[in-house]
């Protein structure tokens, strides 16, 4: 069932709708608070839609399906760390909402002072470049695989999608992102989450055949995954949820604290369902495309969409895939812009007025969009790219952030030392791993978190003074 011109028209209309939403919401943006946290006024539908749209991105869709294609159905259990993190964050989110904090650097500055702001902001921006670039890699793979017969190349898909995301994020900020997320969430849950599995089950031969496909082989349940790798995924995903800038931003944008808690529980439930569906689609591809070589797993969902769906439904599902990735990517752009403006420019020029901050935020979004496009044009491997982005961010920020909120004896010296030591460790070890010089039983994230915790505790205990110590953000110094 080839892709038709009707499918192309549906995708074009989808892109146009995004730009229209960006324009309409831009008319409601009057100041930096409107732009960064939607005036703290998001109601339940928009809040839930943007949470789901943010948490379900390229890594949890095409990347996860690709890994399931390589290792089997057991990858569903190996990737549950993120869902656990979402449920835990549901209890932290109301605290963030009551503290009225926009960004993680804001929280760290409250506890550790201005010296921590720059370190945190730089680590966040580096991670965001890889995060945004990873989403664009997925867009390029999806479009060039599903629509390649129309002459649409990987490069063209990356550039067009990147430009659209930059434009609507530039115009409308979180209001634009939230309302486009709501539209996109509905599309991809129906398209990829419901319609595509129904057609794939039919082409496999029914429910019994689908269950057989999902049954791991005897004696090879984990498909070659090492225990260290499985643990490393949990140690990246759970901490990342607790310090995810997009989740913190949405917690601050909720109309009230109770609403964000309910929304997080619902988001966690949807994520569990989505993970099961995506792993099934990845494993099913081993039967549907037996000649697909190793390392080509990122393309399995686009291939299933292009080859196993009827016209119109194909267009909707391609649009759904784009929705998944563009939702997370636009959030990454917004986070980078607000972080640069609020946590770097404001730190050096505190007298800058609100209008100038808004302009700087928008201009930096353009710069980050261009950087992400260049990154995507030179990289491949969705899951591993995003795992690296998460690992850099978690290593540098997680321990200092949790200590700022909960540990009485945390100090600025301990936090800065911890962030720097862990960031250097994870980047160095990933470099060795990519070069084949790291033993398989060593995972960079495990080592870097151990270094971060050890440095944080050691330096903080050496520098803490009861008279000059700052109160923890949750519960003071009780």
C-alpha positions in Angstrom: 0.0 0.0 0.0 2.1 2.9 -1.2 2.0 6.4 0.2 -0.3 8.6 -1.9 -0.6 12.3 -2.7 -3.5 12.4 -0.2 -1.1 11.4 2.6 1.3 14.1 1.5 -1.6 16.6 1.7 -2.5 15.5 5.2 1.1 16.0 6.4 1.3 19.4 4.7 -2.0 20.5 6.4 -0.6 19.3 9.8 2.5 21.5 9.4 0.3 24.4 8.5 -1.9 23.9 11.6 1.2 24.1 13.8 2.3 27.4 12.3 -1.3 28.8 12.7 -1.3 27.7 16.4 2.1 29.4 16.9 0.7 32.6 15.4 -2.5 32.7 17.4 -0.8 32.0 20.7 1.9 34.6 20.0 -0.8 37.2 20.2 -1.4 36.2 23.9 2.3 36.5 24.9 2.8 39.8 26.7 5.8 39.1 28.9 8.4 36.6 29.9 6.1 34.7 32.3 3.5 34.2 29.5 6.2 32.9 27.2 8.1 30.6 29.6 5.3 29.2 31.8 2.1 30.1 29.9 1.2 32.6 32.6 0.9 29.8 35.1 -2.6 29.1 33.7 -2.6 25.8 32.0 -5.8 23.8 32.6 -6.1 20.0 32.8 -6.5 19.1 29.0 -3.7 21.3 27.8 -1.5 20.3 30.8 -2.1 16.6 30.3 -1.6 16.9 26.5 1.7 18.7 26.8 3.0 16.3 29.5 2.2 13.3 27.3 3.6 15.0 24.2 6.8 15.8 26.0 7.4 12.4 27.6 6.7 10.4 24.5 9.4 11.4 22.0 11.8 9.9 19.5 13.7 7.8 22.1 10.6 6.3 23.6 9.1 5.6 20.1 11.4 4.9 17.2 14.5 4.5 19.4 12.7 2.0 21.7 11.2 0.1 18.8 14.6 -0.1 17.2 16.1 -1.6 20.4 13.2 -4.1 20.7 13.8 -5.1 17.1 17.4 -5.9 18.1 17.0 -7.5 21.5 13.4 -8.7 21.7 10.2 -8.1 23.9 12.1 -8.1 27.2 13.3 -4.6 26.4 9.9 -3.5 27.7 10.9 -4.4 31.2 14.4 -2.9 30.8 12.9 0.5 29.8 10.4 0.9 32.6 12.7 3.3 34.6 11.2 6.3 32.9 7.6 5.3 33.9 8.8 4.8 37.5 10.4 8.3 37.4 7.1 9.8 36.2 5.2 8.4 39.1 7.8 9.6 41.6 7.8 13.0 40.0 4.1 13.3 40.7 4.9 13.7 44.4 7.7 16.3 43.7 5.8 18.4 41.2 3.4 20.1 43.7 6.5 21.2 45.7 8.0 22.8 42.5 4.6 24.5 41.7 4.4 26.0 45.2 8.0 27.2 45.0 7.1 29.1 41.7 10.4 28.0 40.1 10.7 28.2 36.3 14.0 26.3 35.8 16.3 24.0 37.7 19.1 26.6 37.8 16.6 28.8 39.6 16.2 26.1 42.3 20.0 25.6 42.6 20.7 29.3 42.9 18.2 29.6 45.7 20.2 27.0 47.7 23.8 27.4 46.4 24.0 31.0 45.2 24.8 32.6 41.8 28.0 30.6 41.2 26.0 27.4 40.5 23.8 29.1 37.9 26.3 29.2 35.1 27.5 25.6 35.6 24.0 24.2 35.6 22.9 26.3 32.6 25.9 25.1 30.5 25.3 21.4 31.3 21.6 21.8 30.4 22.2 23.6 27.1 24.8 20.9 26.0 22.2 18.2 26.8 19.5 20.1 25.0 21.5 20.3 21.7 21.8 16.5 21.7 18.1 16.1 22.7 16.8 18.4 20.0 19.2 16.9 17.4 18.0 13.4 18.4 14.4 14.3 17.7 15.4 15.7 14.3 17.3 12.5 13.5 14.1 10.7 14.1 12.1 13.1 11.9 14.6 12.6 9.1 14.6 8.8 9.3 10.7 8.7 9.5 10.1 11.0 6.6 12.8 9.7 4.3 11.7 6.1 5.0 8.0 6.6 4.6 8.0 9.2 1.9 11.3 8.5 0.1 9.5 7.5 -3.1 8.4 11.1 -3.4 12.0 12.2 -3.5 12.0 13.6 0.0 15.5 13.1 1.4 16.7 12.8 5.0 18.4 16.2 4.8 15.3 17.9 3.4 13.1 16.4 6.1 15.5 17.6 8.9 15.7 21.2 7.6 12.0 21.6 6.9 10.9 20.1 10.3 13.5 22.0 12.2 12.5 25.3 10.6 8.8 24.7 11.4 9.6 23.9 15.1 11.8 27.0 15.4 9.1 29.2 13.9 6.2 28.2 16.1 8.3 27.9 19.3 9.8 31.4 18.5 6.3 32.9 18.2 4.2 31.4 20.9 6.5 30.0 23.6 5.0 27.5 26.1 1.4 28.5 25.1 2.2 27.4 21.5 4.0 24.3 22.6 1.2 23.3 25.0 -1.6 23.6 22.5 0.3 22.0 19.6 1.2 19.2 22.1 -2.5 18.7 22.8 -3.3 18.4 19.1 -0.3 16.2 18.5 -1.0 13.9 21.5 -4.5 13.1 20.2 -3.1 12.4 16.7 -0.3 10.1 17.7 -2.3 8.2 20.4 -5.0 7.4 17.8 -2.6 6.9 14.8 0.4 5.0 16.2 -1.0 3.9 19.5 -4.3 2.3 18.3 -4.7 2.1 14.5 -1.2 0.9 13.6 -1.1 -2.0 16.1 -4.5 -3.2 14.9 -3.3 -3.4 11.3 0.0 -5.1 12.3 -1.8 -7.7 14.4 -4.0 -8.5 11.4 -1.0 -8.8 9.0 0.8 -11.1 11.5 -2.2 -13.5 11.6 -4.2 -12.4 14.6 -3.9 -12.2 18.4 -2.3 -15.6 18.9 0.4 -14.8 16.4 1.1 -11.5 18.1 1.4 -13.1 21.5 3.8 -15.7 20.0 6.0 -12.9 18.5 6.1 -11.1 21.9 7.3 -14.3 23.8 11.0 -14.1 24.5 13.0 -17.2 23.4 14.0 -19.7 26.0 17.5 -19.2 27.3 17.9 -15.7 25.9 15.2 -13.6 27.7 17.2 -10.4 27.7 18.4 -10.7 24.1 22.1 -10.1 24.9 21.6 -7.1 27.2 24.1 -7.0 30.0 23.0 -6.4 33.6 25.1 -3.3 33.8 23.4 -1.9 30.7 19.9 -2.6 32.1 20.9 -0.9 35.4 22.3 2.0 33.6 19.0 2.7 31.8 17.2 2.8 35.1 19.9 5.1 36.6 19.5 7.5 33.7 15.7 7.4 33.2 14.5 7.7 36.8 16.8 10.6 37.8 16.2 12.3 34.5 12.5 12.4 35.2 13.1 14.0 38.6 15.2 16.8 37.1 13.7 17.0 33.6 13.5 20.7 32.7 10.4 20.3 30.6 8.5 18.6 33.5 9.7 21.3 36.0 8.5 24.0 33.5 5.1 22.3 33.2 4.8 21.9 36.9 5.3 25.7 37.2 2.8 26.4 34.4 -0.1 24.3 36.0 -3.1 26.3 37.3 -2.6 24.6 40.7 -0.5 22.0 42.5 -3.2 19.3 42.7 -3.7 19.4 38.9 0.0 18.7 38.1 0.0 15.7 40.5 -3.1 14.1 38.8 -1.7 14.9 35.4 1.6 13.2 36.2 -0.1 10.0 37.3 -2.2 9.9 34.1 1.0 10.6 32.0 2.8 7.7 33.7 -0.1 5.4 32.8 -0.2 6.5 29.2 3.6 6.0 29.0 3.3 2.4 30.2 0.7 1.7 27.5 2.8 3.4 24.9 6.0 1.5 25.8 4.2 -1.9 25.4 2.8 -0.9 22.0 6.1 0.4 20.7 8.0 -2.7 21.9 5.4 -4.8 20.2 5.8 -2.9 16.9 9.6 -3.3 17.1 9.4 -7.0 17.7 6.7 -7.5 15.1 9.1 -6.0 12.5 11.4 -9.0 12.9 8.6 -11.1 11.2 7.3 -8.4 8.8 10.8 -7.4 7.5 13.1 -10.5 8.0 15.7 -9.1 5.6 16.1 -5.8 7.5 19.7 -5.7 8.7 21.1 -5.1 12.1 21.4 -1.4 13.0 18.4 -0.5 10.9 15.9 -0.8 13.7 15.2 2.9 14.0 13.3 2.7 10.7 10.9 -0.1 11.7 7.9 2.0 12.6 8.1 4.2 9.5 8.4 1.0 7.4 5.3 -0.5 9.1 3.4 2.7 8.5 4.4 2.9 4.8 3.8 -0.8 4.0 0.9 -1.9 6.2 -1.6 0.9 6.4 -4.2 2.1 3.8 -4.1 5.6 2.3 -5.2 8.5 4.5 -4.5 6.4 7.6 -0.8 6.4 6.4 -0.8 10.2 6.2 -2.3 10.4 9.7 0.3 8.1 11.1 3.2 9.8 9.5 1.8 13.0 10.9 1.5 11.2 14.2 5.2 10.2 14.1 6.2 13.8 13.3 3.9 15.0 16.2 5.7 12.7 18.7 9.2 14.0 17.8 8.3 17.6 17.2 6.6 17.9 20.5 9.7 16.9 22.5 12.0 18.9 20.1 10.0 22.1 20.5 10.1 21.7 24.3 13.9 21.3 24.1 14.1 24.6 22.1 12.0 26.5 24.6 14.0 25.1 27.6 17.3 26.2 25.9 16.0 29.7 25.2 14.6 30.3 28.7 17.7 28.8 30.4 20.0 31.0 28.4 18.0 34.2 29.0 17.1 33.5 32.7 20.2 31.8 33.9 23.1 33.2 31.9 22.1 36.7 30.6 20.2 37.6 33.7 23.1 36.5 35.9 25.5 38.8 34.1 23.0 41.6 33.4 20.4 41.6 36.1 19.1 45.0 35.1 17.9 43.8 31.6 14.2 44.5 31.3 11.5 41.9 30.6 11.1 42.8 26.9 14.8 42.4 26.2 14.8 39.1 28.0 12.0 37.9 25.8 13.8 39.0 22.6 17.0 37.3 23.8 15.1 34.1 24.5 13.6 34.0 21.0 16.9 34.8 19.3 18.7 32.0 21.2 16.0 29.6 20.1 16.9 30.3 16.5 20.6 29.6 17.3 19.8 26.4 19.1 17.5 25.3 16.2 20.4 25.8 13.8 22.8 23.9 16.0 20.4 21.0 16.4 19.9 20.8 12.6 23.7 20.6 12.1 23.9 17.9 14.8 21.1 15.9 13.2 22.7 16.1 9.7 25.9 14.5 11.1 24.6 11.9 13.5 22.6 8.6 13.5 21.3 6.2 16.1 18.3 7.7 17.9 18.2 5.7 21.2 22.0 6.1 21.8 22.0 9.8 21.0 19.2 10.5 23.5 20.7 8.2 26.1 23.9 10.3 25.8 22.0 13.5 26.2 20.2 12.2 29.3 23.4 10.9 30.8 25.2 14.2 30.5 22.3 16.0 32.1 21.7 13.5 34.9 25.4 13.2 35.8 25.9 16.9 36.2 22.6 17.9 37.8 20.8 15.1 39.6 22.8 14.8 42.8 23.2 18.6 43.4 19.5 19.2 42.6 18.2 16.5 45.0 20.6 17.7 47.7 19.4 21.2 47.3 15.9 20.2 47.9 16.3 17.5 50.6 19.8 17.5 52.3 20.5 19.9 55.1 24.4 19.9 54.7 24.7 20.5 51.0 27.0 23.4 50.1 27.8 25.4 47.0 31.3 24.1 46.9 30.0 20.5 47.0 27.4 21.1 44.3 29.8 22.8 41.9 32.6 20.2 42.4 30.1 17.4 42.0 28.6 18.8 38.8 32.0 19.4 37.2 33.5 16.0 38.2 30.5 14.0 37.1 30.2 15.8 33.7 33.9 15.2 32.9 33.6 11.6 34.0 30.6 10.7 31.9 31.9 12.5 28.7 35.3 10.8 29.1 33.8 7.3 29.7 31.4 7.7 26.8 34.3 8.7 24.6 36.2 5.5 25.7 33.1 3.4 25.1 32.5 4.7 21.6 36.2 4.0 20.9 35.8 0.4 22.1 38.3 1.0 25.0 35.8 0.5 27.9 35.0 -2.9 29.4 31.4 -4.0 28.8 30.8 -4.3 32.6 31.4 -0.5 33.1 28.6 1.8 32.2 29.4 5.6 32.2 26.3 6.7 34.0 26.9 4.3 36.9 30.4 5.5 37.4 29.6 9.2 36.9 26.7 9.1 39.4 29.0 7.4 41.9 31.6 10.1 41.4 28.9 12.8 41.7 27.6 11.4 45.0 31.0 10.9 46.5 32.3 14.4 45.6 29.0 16.0 46.8 29.1 14.3 50.2 32.9 14.7 50.7 33.2 18.4 49.7 29.9 19.4 51.4 30.8 17.8 54.7 34.2 19.5 54.5 32.8 23.0 53.8 29.5 23.0 55.6 29.1 25.4 58.5 26.0 25.5 60.6 26.1 29.3 60.9 26.4 30.0 57.2 24.6 27.0 55.8 21.6 27.6 53.6 18.3 25.9 54.3 17.2 23.1 52.1 14.4 24.0 49.7 11.9 21.4 51.1 11.3 21.6 54.8 14.0 24.2 55.6 16.7 23.0 58.2 14.3 20.9 60.2 
